[in-house]
C-alpha cells in the first residue's frame, strides 16, 4: 500500500471537484479530469458518485445546508444590527464554500443545483426580512418597507459575490464585510 496516497472519501472527491471548478469554468469538470486530479480510477470514483452532476449537486447541497444552519443560529440572538451584519458574513462564507464556476456560471449547473441555490437565497431573504422587521419593531431601524430592504440586501450580496468571483479574487466572500455598512445607515 502506498502510504503517501491519501485515503479516498466522498469528502475528498468533493474537494477535488471544487478545486477544478475554482478555475471558473464548469466545462473543466469532467469525470476523467476529476479522476486524474485525485489519482484514482474512474471506477473508484463511480463507487461514490454516479456522475459529475451528482458530485456538483452534493457540493452545492452541502454548502447550502451549512449556510442555512448558520442562518438559524444567527436568528437566535443579538441586536438586529448585529444579526444583519452576521447575515452578510454568512452570505460571504456561503460564497467561499462554493467554487467560482458555481457563482460565475449558474446557468451551466444541473437543475437541482439551481433549485437548491434558489432555496438558500430565499432563506437569506427571509432572514434579512425578519431582521429588518425586528429592527423596525425595536426602533433600531426606521424604514417603511422591510421587504424592500431585505430583497435589496440579498440581491446586493449575491451581486458582490458574483462580481468578486468573476474578477478572480481568492477571498471573494470577504468583500461582503462592507455590505452592512452600506445598508445600515440608510435604514437606521
MIMAR-351645 format. One record per residue: y, z, x of N, C-alpha, C, CB in turn; residue in one letter. Coordinates in steps of 0.2 Angstrom, whole numbers, always signed. Each point is the difference from the previous one (the first is absolute). Glycine has a CB too. Layout:
! MIMAR-351645
((Y, Z, X), (Y, Z, X), (Y, Z, X), (Y, Z, X), "a")
...
This chain:
! MIMAR-351645
((-6, +0, +4), (+6, +0, -4), (+6, +0, +4), (-6, +6, -9), "x")
((+11, -10, +8), (+6, +0, +3), (+5, +5, -2), (-1, -12, +1), "x")
((+2, +17, +4), (+4, +6, -2), (+8, -2, -1), (-9, +7, +6), "x")
((+11, -12, -3), (+7, -2, +0), (+2, -3, -7), (+0, -2, +12), "x")
((-5, -1, -16), (+1, -3, -6), (+1, +5, -6), (-7, -10, +5), "x")
((+13, +9, -8), (+1, +5, -5), (-5, -1, -6), (+12, +1, +3), "x")
((-14, +5, -6), (-4, +0, -6), (+3, -4, -6), (-5, +11, +4), "x")
((+2, -16, -7), (+3, -4, -5), (+0, +5, -7), (-4, -11, +6), "x")
((+9, +10, -9), (+1, +4, -7), (+4, -4, -4), (-2, +11, +5), "x")
((+2, -10, -11), (+4, -3, -5), (+8, +1, +2), (-9, +2, -9), "x")
((+11, +4, +11), (+6, +1, +3), (+2, -4, +5), (-1, +11, -4), "x")
((-3, -12, +9), (+1, -4, +6), (+1, -8, -2), (-7, +8, +7), "x")
((+3, -10, -12), (+1, -7, -2), (+7, -1, -4), (-13, -1, -1), "x")
((+15, +6, -3), (+6, +0, -3), (+6, +0, +5), (-5, +6, -10), "x")
((+4, -2, +16), (+5, +0, +5), (+0, -6, +4), (-2, +12, +1), "x")
((-3, -15, +0), (-1, -7, +3), (+4, -5, -4), (-11, +3, +5), "x")
((+10, -3, -12), (+3, -5, -4), (+7, +1, +0), (-10, +0, -7), "x")
((+13, +6, +7), (+7, +2, +0), (+3, -3, +6), (-2, +11, -7), "x")
((-1, -10, +13), (+2, -2, +6), (+1, -8, +0), (-5, +9, +6), "x")
((+1, -13, -9), (+0, -7, -1), (+6, -2, -4), (-12, -1, +2), "x")
((+12, +5, -8), (+5, -2, -5), (+7, +3, +2), (-8, +1, -8), "x")
((+9, +3, +13), (+6, +2, +3), (+4, -6, +4), (-4, +12, +1), "x")
((+0, -18, +0), (+3, -6, +2), (+5, -3, -4), (-11, -2, +6), "x")
((+10, +4, -13), (+5, -2, -5), (-3, -6, -4), (+10, +4, +7), "x")
((-16, -6, -5), (-2, -6, -3), (-7, +1, -3), (+6, -7, +8), "x")
((-7, +7, -15), (-6, +1, -3), (-5, -4, +2), (+6, +4, -10), "x")
((-5, -11, +11), (-5, -5, +2), (-3, +2, +7), (+7, -8, -6), "x")
((-4, +13, +10), (-3, +2, +6), (-7, +4, -1), (+11, +0, +6), "x")
((-11, +3, -12), (-6, +4, -1), (-6, -4, -3), (+8, +10, -2), "x")
((-13, -11, +6), (-6, -3, -2), (-6, +5, +1), (+5, -12, +2), "x")
((-10, +11, -5), (-6, +4, +2), (-2, -1, +8), (-4, -1, -12), "x")
((+4, -6, +14), (-1, -1, +7), (+5, +4, +5), (-5, -12, -4), "x")
((+11, +11, +2), (+5, +4, +4), (-1, +7, +0), (+8, -9, -2), "x")
((-9, +12, -4), (-1, +7, +0), (-6, +2, +4), (+5, +0, -11), "x")
((-11, -3, +10), (-6, +1, +4), (+1, +0, +7), (-7, -4, -9), "x")
((+11, -1, +11), (+1, -1, +8), (+4, +5, +2), (+0, -12, -1), "x")
((+6, +14, -3), (+4, +5, +3), (-3, +7, +0), (+9, -6, -5), "x")
((-14, +7, +1), (-4, +7, +0), (-6, -1, +5), (+4, +2, -12), "x")
((-5, -7, +15), (-6, -1, +4), (-7, +1, -4), (+7, +3, +10), "x")
((-7, -6, -16), (-6, +1, -4), (-2, -6, -3), (+3, +12, -2), "x")
((-9, -12, -1), (-3, -6, -3), (+3, +0, -7), (-10, +0, +7), "x")
((+10, -6, -10), (+3, -1, -7), (-5, +4, -5), (+5, -11, +3), "x")
((-12, +10, -1), (-5, +4, -4), (+1, +7, +0), (-8, -9, +2), "x")
((+11, +12, +3), (+1, +7, +0), (+6, +2, -4), (-4, +1, +11), "x")
((+9, -6, -11), (+6, +1, -4), (-1, -1, -7), (+6, -5, +9), "x")
((-11, +1, -11), (-2, -1, -7), (-4, +6, -3), (+0, -12, +2), "x")
((-2, +16, +3), (-3, +6, -3), (+5, +5, -3), (-9, -1, +9), "x")
((+15, +0, -7), (+5, +5, -2), (+4, -4, -6), (+1, +6, +11), "x")
((+1, -12, -10), (+4, -4, -5), (-3, -7, -1), (+10, +7, +4), "x")
((-9, -9, -10), (-3, -6, -2), (+4, -6, +2), (-6, +5, -9), "x")
((+13, -4, +10), (+4, -5, +2), (+7, +2, +3), (-5, -6, -10), "x")
((+9, +2, +12), (+6, +2, +3), (+5, +3, -5), (-1, -8, +9), "x")
((+0, +5, -15), (+4, +2, -6), (-2, +7, -2), (+1, -11, -4), "x")
((-7, +13, +5), (-2, +7, -2), (+3, +5, +5), (-11, -4, -5), "x")
((+11, +2, +12), (+3, +4, +5), (+8, +1, -2), (-8, -5, +9), "x")
((+11, +0, -11), (+7, +0, -1), (+2, +5, -6), (+2, -12, +5), "x")
((-7, +11, -10), (+1, +4, -6), (-1, +7, +1), (-4, -9, -7), "x")
((-1, +11, +11), (-1, +7, +2), (+6, +3, +4), (-13, -3, +0), "x")
((+15, -1, +5), (+6, +2, +4), (+6, +1, -5), (-4, -7, +10), "x")
((+6, +3, -14), (+5, +1, -5), (-1, +6, -4), (+3, -13, +0), "x")
((-9, +13, -3), (-2, +6, -4), (+1, +7, +3), (-8, -8, -6), "x")
((+6, +8, +12), (+1, +6, +4), (+7, +2, +1), (-11, -2, +6), "x")
((+15, -3, -4), (+7, +1, +1), (+4, +2, -6), (+0, -8, +9), "x")
((-2, +5, -14), (+3, +2, -7), (-2, +7, -2), (+0, -12, -3), "x")
((-6, +13, +4), (-3, +7, -2), (+4, +6, +4), (-11, -6, -3), "x")
((+12, +5, +9), (+3, +5, +4), (+7, +0, -2), (-7, -3, +10), "x")
((+11, -2, -12), (+7, +0, -2), (+0, +4, -7), (+3, -11, +6), "x")
((-7, +10, -10), (+0, +3, -7), (-2, +7, +1), (-3, -11, -5), "x")
((-1, +13, +9), (-1, +7, +1), (+6, +4, +3), (-12, -3, +2), "x")
((+15, -1, +3), (+7, +3, +3), (+5, +1, -6), (-3, -5, +11), "x")
((+3, +0, -15), (+5, +0, -6), (-1, +7, -4), (+1, -13, +0), "x")
((-7, +14, -2), (-2, +6, -4), (+2, +6, +4), (-10, -6, -5), "x")
((+9, +7, +11), (+2, +6, +4), (+7, +1, +0), (-10, -1, +7), "x")
((+14, -5, -6), (+7, +0, +0), (+3, +3, -7), (+0, -9, +9), "x")
((-3, +6, -14), (+3, +2, -7), (-1, +8, -1), (-2, -12, -4), "x")
((-2, +15, +8), (-1, +7, -2), (+6, +5, +2), (-12, -3, +2), "x")
((+16, +1, +2), (+5, +5, +2), (+6, -2, +4), (-9, +8, -1), "x")
((+14, -4, +1), (+6, -2, +3), (+6, -3, -4), (-7, -3, +10), "x")
((+13, +2, -7), (+5, -3, -4), (-1, -7, -2), (+8, +9, +5), "x")
((-5, -12, -9), (+0, -7, -2), (+2, -4, +6), (+2, +2, -12), "x")
((+3, +0, +16), (+2, -3, +6), (-5, +0, +5), (+12, +3, -3), "x")
((-15, +3, +4), (-5, +0, +5), (-6, -4, -2), (+4, +11, +3), "x")
((-6, -11, -9), (-6, -4, -2), (+1, -7, +0), (-3, +9, -7), "x")
((+9, -11, +5), (+2, -8, +1), (+0, -2, +7), (+7, +1, -11), "x")
((-4, +3, +15), (+0, -1, +8), (-8, -1, +2), (+11, +6, +2), "x")
((-15, -1, -4), (-7, +0, +2), (-3, -7, -3), (-1, +13, +1), "x")
((+3, -14, -7), (-3, -7, -3), (+1, -6, +4), (+1, +5, -11), "x")
((+5, -5, +14), (+2, -6, +4), (-5, +0, +7), (+12, +1, -5), "x")
((-13, +5, +7), (-4, +1, +6), (-8, -2, -2), (+8, +9, +5), "x")
((-10, -7, -11), (-6, -2, -2), (-1, -8, -1), (-1, +11, -6), "x")
((+6, -14, +4), (+0, -7, -1), (-1, -3, +8), (+7, +0, -11), "x")
((-3, +3, +15), (+0, -2, +7), (-7, +1, +3), (+12, +3, +1), "x")
((-15, +2, -2), (-7, +2, +3), (-5, -5, -4), (+3, +12, +2), "x")
((-2, -14, -8), (-4, -4, -4), (+0, -7, +4), (+2, +6, -11), "x")
((+4, -8, +12), (+1, -7, +4), (-3, +0, +6), (+11, -1, -6), "x")
((-11, +7, +10), (-3, +0, +7), (-7, +0, -1), (+9, +7, +4), "x")
((-12, -5, -9), (-7, +0, -1), (-3, -8, -2), (+0, +12, -4), "x")
((+5, -16, +2), (-2, -6, -2), (+2, -5, +6), (+2, +2, -12), "x")
((-7, -7, +14), (+1, -4, +5), (+6, -5, -2), (-12, +1, +4), "x")
((+16, -4, +1), (+5, -4, -1), (-1, -6, -5), (+4, +3, +11), "x")
((-10, -6, -10), (-2, -6, -5), (+0, +2, -7), (-6, -5, +9), "x")
((+4, +12, -11), (+0, +2, -6), (+7, +0, -3), (-10, +7, +2), "x")
((+15, -5, +2), (+7, +1, -2), (+3, -7, +0), (+1, +12, +4), "x")
((-2, -16, +0), (+3, -7, +1), (-3, -5, -4), (+4, +4, +11), "x")
((-10, -4, -12), (-4, -5, -4), (-4, +2, -6), (+0, -6, +11), "x")
((+4, +10, -15), (-4, +3, -6), (-3, -5, -4), (+7, +9, +0), "x")
((-5, -15, -1), (-2, -6, -4), (-7, -2, +3), (+12, -4, -3), "x")
((-14, +5, +9), (-6, -2, +3), (-6, +5, -1), (+7, -6, +8), "x")
((-5, +12, -11), (-5, +5, +0), (-5, -1, -6), (+9, +8, +5), "x")
((-15, -5, -5), (-4, +0, -6), (+4, +3, -6), (-11, +0, +7), "x")
((+9, -3, -13), (+3, +3, -6), (+0, +8, -1), (-3, -11, -5), "x")
((-3, +14, +7), (+0, +7, -1), (+5, +4, +4), (-12, -2, -2), "x")
((+14, -1, +8), (+5, +3, +5), (+6, +0, -4), (-6, -4, +10), "x")
((+8, -2, -12), (+7, -1, -4), (+0, +5, -6), (+1, -12, +4), "x")
((-6, +13, -7), (+0, +5, -6), (+0, +7, +3), (-7, -8, -7), "x")
((+4, +10, +12), (+0, +6, +3), (+7, +2, +3), (-13, -1, +2), "x")
((+16, -4, +1), (+6, +1, +3), (+6, +1, -6), (-4, -7, +10), "x")
((+3, +3, -15), (+4, +1, -6), (+0, +7, -3), (-1, -13, -2), "x")
((-6, +15, +1), (-1, +7, -2), (+4, +5, +4), (-11, -4, -5), "x")
((+11, +4, +11), (+3, +4, +5), (+7, +0, -1), (-10, -1, +8), "x")
((+13, -5, -8), (+7, -1, -1), (+2, +3, -7), (+0, -11, +7), "x")
((-4, +11, -12), (+2, +3, -6), (+0, +7, +1), (-5, -9, -7), "x")
((+0, +12, +11), (+0, +7, +1), (+6, +2, +4), (-12, +0, +0), "x")
((+15, -4, +4), (+6, +2, +4), (+6, +0, -5), (-5, -5, +10), "x")
((+5, +0, -14), (+5, -1, -5), (+0, +6, -5), (+0, -13, +1), "x")
((-5, +15, -4), (-1, +5, -4), (+2, +7, +3), (-9, -6, -6), "x")
((+7, +7, +12), (+2, +6, +4), (+8, +0, +1), (-11, +0, +6), "x")
((+14, -6, -4), (+7, +0, +1), (+4, +1, -6), (-2, -8, +9), "x")
((-1, +5, -15), (+3, +2, -6), (+0, +7, -2), (-3, -12, -4), "x")
((-3, +15, +5), (+0, +7, -2), (+4, +4, +4), (-12, -2, -3), "x")
((+13, +1, +10), (+4, +4, +4), (+7, -1, -1), (-8, -1, +9), "x")
((+11, -5, -11), (+7, -1, -1), (+1, +3, -7), (+0, -11, +6), "x")
((-4, +10, -11), (+1, +4, -6), (+0, +7, +1), (-6, -9, -6), "x")
((+1, +12, +10), (+1, +7, +1), (+6, +2, +4), (-12, +0, +1), "x")
((+14, -4, +3), (+7, +1, +4), (+6, +0, -5), (-5, -5, +10), "x")
((+5, +1, -15), (+5, +0, -5), (+0, +6, -4), (-1, -13, +0), "x")
((-5, +15, -3), (-1, +6, -4), (+2, +6, +4), (-9, -5, -6), "x")
((+8, +6, +12), (+2, +5, +5), (+7, +0, +2), (-12, +1, +3), "x")
((+15, -6, -5), (+7, -2, +2), (+1, -1, +8), (+3, +7, -9), "x")
((-9, -9, +12), (+1, -2, +7), (+3, -7, +1), (-11, +7, +2), "x")
((+9, -11, -7), (+2, -7, -1), (+4, -1, -6), (-9, -4, +7), "x")
((+14, -1, -7), (+3, -2, -6), (-1, -8, -1), (+8, +10, +1), "x")
((-12, -12, -5), (-1, -7, -1), (-2, -1, -7), (-3, -2, +12), "x")
((+6, -3, -16), (-2, -1, -7), (-7, -4, -1), (+12, +0, -2), "x")
((-15, -3, +7), (-6, -3, -1), (-5, +1, +6), (+7, -9, -6), "x")
((-11, +14, +6), (-4, +2, +5), (-6, -6, +1), (+2, +12, -3), "x")
((-3, -15, -2), (-5, -6, +1), (+3, -5, +4), (-5, +2, -11), "x")
((+11, -4, +11), (+3, -5, +4), (+0, +2, +7), (+7, -3, -10), "x")
((-5, +10, +11), (+0, +2, +7), (-7, +0, +3), (+9, +8, -3), "x")
((-14, -6, -1), (-7, +0, +3), (-3, -7, +1), (-2, +10, -7), "x")
((+4, -15, +3), (-2, -7, +1), (+3, -2, +6), (-2, -2, -12), "x")
((+9, +3, +13), (+3, -2, +6), (-2, +3, +6), (+10, -2, -7), "x")
((-12, +8, +7), (-2, +4, +6), (-7, -3, +2), (+6, +10, -4), "x")
((-10, -11, +0), (-7, -3, +2), (+1, -7, +2), (-6, +8, -8), "x")
((+10, -12, +4), (+1, -7, +2), (+3, +0, +7), (+1, -4, -12), "x")
((+4, +8, +14), (+3, +0, +6), (-5, +2, +6), (+11, +3, -6), "x")
((-15, +2, +4), (-5, +2, +5), (-5, -5, +2), (+1, +11, -5), "x")
((-3, -15, -1), (-5, -5, +1), (+3, -6, +4), (-6, +3, -10), "x")
((+12, -4, +9), (+4, -6, +4), (+1, +2, +7), (+6, -3, -11), "x")
((-4, +10, +12), (+0, +2, +7), (-6, -1, +4), (+9, +8, -4), "x")
((-15, -6, +1), (-6, +0, +3), (-2, -8, +2), (-4, +11, -6), "x")
((+5, -15, +1), (-2, -7, +1), (+4, -3, +5), (-3, -1, -12), "x")
((+10, +2, +12), (+4, -3, +5), (-1, +3, +7), (+9, -1, -9), "x")
((-10, +7, +10), (-2, +3, +6), (-7, -3, +3), (+7, +11, -3), "x")
((-12, -11, -2), (-6, -3, +2), (+1, -8, +2), (-6, +8, -7), "x")
((+10, -11, +4), (+1, -8, +1), (+3, +0, +7), (+1, -3, -12), "x")
((+4, +8, +14), (+3, +0, +6), (-4, +2, +6), (+10, +2, -7), "x")
((-16, +0, +5), (-4, +2, +6), (+1, +7, +3), (-1, -12, +2), "x")
((+4, +16, -6), (+1, +7, +3), (-6, +4, -1), (+12, -1, -4), "x")
((-13, +4, +10), (-7, +4, +0), (+1, +6, -5), (-2, -3, +12), "x")
((+7, +7, -12), (+0, +6, -5), (+5, -2, -6), (-1, +8, +10), "x")
((-2, -13, -14), (+4, -2, -5), (+1, +5, -6), (-4, -12, +3), "x")
((-1, +16, -3), (+1, +6, -5), (+6, +5, +1), (-12, -2, -2), "x")
((+13, +2, +9), (+6, +5, +2), (+6, -2, -3), (-6, +3, +10), "x")
((+7, -10, -11), (+7, -2, -3), (+2, +3, -6), (-2, -11, +6), "x")
((-3, +14, -10), (+2, +3, -6), (+3, +7, +0), (-10, -7, -4), "x")
((+10, +9, +10), (+3, +7, +1), (+8, +0, -2), (-8, +3, +9), "x")
((+11, -9, -9), (+7, -1, -2), (+1, -1, -7), (+2, -4, +11), "x")
((-7, +2, -15), (+0, -2, -7), (+3, +6, -4), (-9, -8, +1), "x")
((+7, +14, -1), (+3, +5, -4), (+7, +1, +1), (-11, +6, +0), "x")
((+13, -6, +6), (+7, +0, +2), (+5, -5, -4), (-3, +5, +11), "x")
((+0, -11, -12), (+3, -5, -4), (+1, +1, -7), (-4, -8, +9), "x")
((-2, +11, -12), (+0, +1, -7), (+3, +7, -2), (-10, -7, +0), "x")
((+8, +12, +3), (+2, +7, -2), (+8, +0, -1), (-10, +5, +6), "x")
((+14, -7, -2), (+7, +0, -1), (+3, -3, -7), (+1, +1, +13), "x")
((-5, -7, -14), (+2, -4, -6), (-2, +4, -7), (-1, -11, +7), "x")
((-4, +15, -6), (-2, +3, -7), (+2, +8, +0), (-10, -9, +0), "x")
((+12, +11, +6), (+2, +7, +0), (+6, +2, -3), (-6, +1, +10), "x")
